[in-house]
Amino acid sequence: SKARWNLCWADQDRVEAGLGEVCWYEEDQILDLKTQRVAETYRFNLPLGKWFVRISGDYYHLLEGRVYFEHPDDPTMLKELSLDKPWQTCAVEVSQRNQDAY
């Protein structure tokens, strides 16, 4: 089975206006759940705001993930962020508060 994912900006005004989502990738990324059994790391330099990982096609709930904040002055300092919801629909707000936690 193949799952698709993308990192999208949670912009309620766009949703209410009937406009499409603004996502990091123009097209959803594909994971072949039958063959891909490795951990992958993705780094994003996100603008401030609320972002979420949109996942579709993971019917057997095989995907698992974590979100970390990387300190801007020291990439070896990682802080795991708590998520608003389970990974399947996780969301995290990028804010100055994350940087001040170090």
Secondary structure, 3 states (H helix, E strand, C coil): CEEEEEEEECCHHHHHCCCCCEECCCCCEEEECCCCCCCCCCCCCCCCEEEEEEEECCCCCCCCCCCEEECCCCCCCEEECCCCCCHHHCEEEECHHHHHCC
